[in-house]
Amino acid sequence: MAFAQLENWTVAGVVDGVDLRTENAESIAITGLAPHQATRLLRSLAGLEAAEAGEISIDGAVLTGLAGDRSEIALVPAEPALSPHLSVLENIALPLRAAGAAEDEIRERTDDLAKLLRLRRIAAPRLAELCAADRLRVALGRALARRPQVLVLDDPLAGLRDNDRFELRLLLRRIQRELALVVLFASASSAEAMAIADRILHIAGGRVQQCDTPLHVYSNPASRSAARALGTPEINLLAAHYDGYLLRIGDQLLEAPGLIRTAASFGDVELGIRPESFDVAGSPRDSVVAILDPSSNQFLGSHSLVHGSVASRPVTVFVAGHPVEVPRRAYASLPSLLCFCPRSGDRLR
């Protein structure tokens, strides 16, 4: 098993002084960055682009300079540059051949990876005959060929069909655990981040705002930005005012003692309400009330998404099950509310 550590990692215009220590064979999703920023950060971690400052170490050994012939970290870019004129196994073998590995070693390693990645069934065809999911499997095989300790992935499942995404989430988790890898990845999908990662590293404004388990970041976000990064649909955000006892949202007025305990934070606030925090069977007592529009019902199988409004501001409400008729109201109780500073976006407690 391996662990990786970043100290004061700085990439101009992307991150400034990031510190991170992974646990053994841990998977970390990076959220909060624009796609081009995430790409630059991941390339710097893989040694393909110079960082402005900081150092990265694996198992206590500091890595220096650009990648060169370094094999400790492997990157799978958003659009892997595979060799279309070669077979699947020949593509996987390329890094080994470049490193001068013996033919017996190449044969054994490519066969093991083809088995791990379930590529044996398609070992003969050229890349042009493969679907996007199988091309990703080949790119993973090429990245894993030289037995890296850290695998870096740039939005690996983007553009795949839903069924393929689900299957490859499971594959990435299995690879990480069977090979005892540290996996660092960026994804535009919050579902991928939560399904694959052991921890979420949320970066905003160049700084780490939160680094914790997906469950903790989702249920207890440190900032508005972290709250918006996880969950589909996004968290509902509403302007409100709190004086230490009364919470006002438009024309709704609720008694809410202790909602925010720090007196300096009283005043204008931004409320965050997850779509699933609304309850169509709830009570209006001590609750934020949403007026629903039944005609907006989006039936999605196990649940529906319904649009509505709170004090004339739009919200999305999660309705579980298969309601024959969508109720006209939904209720979010006080304990489910999250409060943020409307200026800094910091969580108010």
Protein Blocks (a to p, Z undefined) as FASTA:
>chain_A
ZZdddehiacehiaghiacdddehiacddehiafklmmmmmmmmnopaccfbdcddeehi
acehjfklafkbccddfbdcddfkbcfklmmmmmmmmnopafklmmmmmmmmmmmnopmm
mmmpcfklpcfklmmmmmmmmmmmnopabdcdehklgoiafklmmmmmmmmmmmmmmnop
acddddfbfklmmmmpmbdcddeehiafbdcdfklmmmmcfbfklmmmgocddddddddd
dehjaccehjaccddehkamclklgccddddddfklpcfkbcfehpacddddfklpcceh
jaccddddeehiacddddehjdfbacfbdcddfklpccddfklopacZZ
